[in-house]
Amino acid sequence: MSLLRAIRHNPQVLCRNIIARSLSSHTDGEVRITQVLKEKFPQATALKVVDISGGCGAMYEIHIESDEFKGKRTVQQHQLVNQALKEEIKAMHGLRIFTDVPRK
């Protein structure tokens, strides 16, 4: 059953999921990924992990700012993040990564 069809047949479930997601601070996956990235990038000055799959853990968006990215091209920065999350990525459908070096 497609998501749209499921919503048409049972809109209460969608509303409950949206409300539950907005009331909770972070999903288990967000917390786990954040912990891994904090360990792998101890110099990170900013880190945000968001489950953009509606809470099911299939897709995440990551924003990370760290001095460890200094002098590296964007693709190299993303490779570092992918390597840090190699085990977690196995269970994901997709991942959006945004990296940057802190401004002094």
N, C-alpha and C positions, 0 to 999 in steps of 0.2 A: 504494500500500500504506500503510495506516495505521501510525503509530508503534507502537501496541500490537501489531499483527500482525507488524511487523518485529522487535520485541523477542522475540516468541514463536518466530519462525523462526530468529533468530540472536542469542541473548542475549550471546554473546562480544563482539560488536561494541559493544553498549551498555556492557559492563564495561570494555572497552578505552578507550572514550571517556570514561567517568567517571574512570578511573584517570589517563589522560593529562591530563584537565582539572584534577584535584586535584594533580598533580605540577607542572604549569606555573604560573608565577606570574600572568601576565596574557595575555589573547589580544591579537592585533594590533589588533583593534577597540577594546578597552579602552584600550590604550596610545595609539592615535590620538585617541580622544575625550578622554582625559585631557589630552593635549598641547593640543588645541584649547581646552578649557575653561581651562587654566592661562594660555594667551595672552589669552583674552577676559576672564577674571576674575583679574587679577593680585593682587587683595586677598583672594582666597579663603584662608581659614584651615583649611578641611577640604574634601577632595574624594575621593569614592570612586565609581568606575565599575565596574559588574559586568555581564557578559554573562549574562543570565538565560535565554538560549535554548539553553543547553547547549554554547556555544562556537561556534555557527554565525554569530553576529553579527546575528540577526534582531530581538533585543529586548534592551534595556539598562535598568538601573536606575542612576540617578545621584543621589548625595547631595552637595550643595554648600552650603557656608556661606561667606558673603562680606558685607563691609560695603557692597558695591555694591547689595545688596538692601534696605538700610535705607530706611524710609519708603515702600516699595512693597508693594502687596498681593500675595498669593500668585500670583494669575493674572499679574500684571506680571512677577514674578520668573521664572515659568515661561516667559513669552514671551521674556525675555532669553536664557534657556538655549536655547530652541528656535531663536531667531535665530542664536545663536552656532554651532549645530550644523546649520544649514539644509542644507548639502551632505551631511553624514553621514546625516541623517534620511531622505533620499531612498532609501537602501538598506535602511532598517529596516522591520520590521513593527510594532514598538511601542516605546514609551519611557515609563518611569516616572521622574518627577522629584520630588525632595524638596529644598526649599531652606530656608535659615534664615539669620538674621543672628547673628554671633558674640555670645555673652554676655560682657559685660565684668566 
